[in-house]
Amino acid sequence: MTETKQRNIYEKVSKEEVEETLIAIFGSESVTKKAVDLYPYSYDMTECEAHMPDFIVLPENVDQLVKLVNFCNTNALPIVPYISGNNVGGLTIPENGGIIVDFGKKMNMILHVNENMMYALLEPGVTFGQLQKHLEENYPHLRYSYPFAPPYAGVVGNAILSGMNNMSCKLGSMGDSINGLEVITADGTIARIGSCFYGEDKSDKDSWWSRYPMPDLMGLFINWQGMTGLVTKCAVQLWPNPPIKKTYLAVVFGLTDIAAVMREVGRTEVVDDISAVSIEVIKMTVELPEPIKKEGEPDFAALFPISAKTENQMRAKKEILDLTINKLKDQGIKVILADVDEFSKLFNLRVRCYLDLPAALLSLVEYSGLTWFGSYAPTHKIEELIPKVNALFLKYKLPPFIYMKIMKYSHYGIFRPIIRYKKFQEDEKVHKLLTEITEVCIKEGCIPYKTPVWMTEKMRKHINPGWLKLFEKVKKCMDPNNIFNPGRWNT
Amino acid sequence: MVEVDNSLLGKEFLEMAFDRCIKCSTCKYGYKNFEKICPSGEKFLFESYWASGRIRIIRGVLSGDLEWSDDLKDPIFACTTCGACMDSCQAPHADYIVDMIEALRELAVRHIGPADKQEFLVSRCEENCNPYGKENSDNEELKKIYNLPDKAEWVYFIGCTSNYRQQSLRDATLRFLKKTGIDFTLIDEHCCTSPMIRTGQVSIVKEYMQYNIDQIQKAGAKKVITSCAGCYRTLIKDFEKFGEHYDFEVFHSLELVKQLLDEGKLKFKSSYNKTVTYHDPCHLGRHMGIYELPREIYKQIPGLHLVEMKRNRNFAWCCGAGGGVKIGYPEWSVEISRDRLAEAKETGASIVTSTCPFCKTNLSDANEKFDFEFQILDLMEILDQLDIEILN
């Protein structure tokens, strides 16, 4: 059985009393302490160390959660938020045991869609698949953005952890598209942040339209990995859903030339998203389990989804894209642009999983483990990052799996080496590789997100002391008894 | 890698649990339609009650992280093994999820025994060769009534549910087969072993399979027909899985109906002027991939108006009877059927039809318990109500 690091969390209250209280709050059918029920919550798809929680609770409303937070704060009991469980980075692994709050099962309502100001107000358990279905059926003229993640990844979790999406070249991080949050802080206070902050008791459902201009308290919760409070509602921006969509595929020869291609195409401001993967990943997608790049083959492929309101607008955008690609060719970069629909018909229809998001990406679900170094990256360093990380994959005899994005029209990038592996058999080897990748990438200025605890430990050595001091102060102030996801960021 | 006991029939599927499943949750809801599809997960909610949770439990018990106790029984046995998770999952192990769950059950039975009351499925078989505890019928009486020979080209494998619970379906099938004029007979059946395999109680499975093969061969049959989706799945898939091979062909009764229609040999002389909705049995649909065949038959019946429930075909909501749930969790089992009938109500149909006696049993129980006022009929029973002509 996996053991938690600290087993002395029941100093102030016995485990039996905790169970009684939880049952009183949530009802007996929504509380479990059986090992068989706890076990699936003890680890995630990555190589992060497993830890057993002590209880799982299934909340259905905010009142229950306020009672839980008050009780846990009084008794210094850890609370770990959980949505659909397809996490990376050990984000929901209870480092110190305690109570996992599974939002995914009962707090999963789409509370409101405001068509006029284009936002959706969500409970934490709402998934991408659910939101897409809701919009398609009820608001087909609106769209949200979807990551390369399974359909049942949680929208709110991804947004407040600054995940990315298939409109990231336009929009940047999903965290930037949050209009408002409702949170429960350590003292049991319910706070509404954003334009929804008017109103003493409850908010007007149509008041969740802006994050600014008041002091941005949202920063106290975004990217904090559940360390400062429980998010119980989140308003995310929606966008018009243009009727015309096309995706182009750029195949790039030369290990590092993809960087220039991504940057230049990003700056055109005509593509919704840019995501590039090593050629080995394309081969994985077409069912080659452990592919090897052969001489003469391209090194990277990038997808450029484009949307337009009219055919003329689409033609104009395509013209700009063509001009940019031709300019790159003139500079000596070997790049081929293809219509991905035609490519997938010719090559393998499995490639379509990348186009029809949210979807299970077939190359990611083949083994029992999946881990990554997911990072925000300075785009001028991509040329240095690719060969270094590529070499590390080869050193460990694994096919390079590098996934990159360009965010906000090339303001910054995403650099994400991914490792598929057999959990329980290859954890150690994979962790060694990931450690080496982490060291190289941090040195080049990459900033990991959805970060595992062992990785934040490495980051701390590079972060300026002032930041760390401020960070610790804020954490202490927000969570004096360290009840919210303790252990994250080495707290 | 953990060592798995070689004597376990499901060994390869237990090993698979270590190499597959990242717990992406795609198994939880209908892929791309995002509908609820998992009766077990929707009822009990905790991760241990969804397919990916059960795969984790395999890892837990084999690695020693989880100790065997009665606490494991519900997460392991409270699942209808309907296979909806298999259709949603996009990973390479998708087709084997039910095999993994059944292998976990086989392992669990060794350590903590079966779920409450499921042991009767075996003990009753040991006494009477059927899981209902009814005195075994050698079917000689039926052979006399229907004037059937001892040896024939076809054997109608009635199945325990039709023979001991849904005799109207059995009799409708017998009458239909007589009308077709095919050369068929009955055998002294043992349970097809489906209930035992589904609940991990595999001690007498191979013996029963061999017995049934012997009986069919003694009857000189080259073809076996059954009107039970569970028997059909077991005879085709599980016999092979358990290494029991035979040289006869196996058909579901609807395959014969469709063949006769296609050949122009089956003519309807009367109409069935009712609105009907079809419930896909898990063992025929998701487990065997038969979705369109029954629909093509219903659509050819004059007057019959076929309407679809919201969740149909590979993402149809299970009736709740399978996987040992009917006997192990009887109240919940009928609740699952209640949800299915509520969905049927939305279609405006007055008849809920299926092609499985077990589905018929559970849907009928919910129909009665929750006052839905449907007629629950098998395809063969609908055909039995029609004036049909079969050209030989």
Interface residues (C-beta under 8 A of the other chain):
Chain A: M1 T2 S30 T32 K34 A35 V36 D37 Y39 P40 Y41 D44 M45 I56 L58 S84 G85 N86 D102 K105 K106 T127 G129 Q130 Q132 K133 P150 P151 Y152 A153 C353 D356 A359 A360 L362 L364 V365 E366 Y367 S368 G369 L370 K422 K423 F424 Q425
Chain B: M1 V2 A17 F18 D19 R20 C21 I22 K23 C24 S25 T26 K28 Y29 Y31 K32 N33 F34 L45 F46 E47 S48 S52 G53 R56 I57 R59 G60 S63 G64 D65 L66 E67 S69 D71 L72 P75 C89 Q90 A91 P92
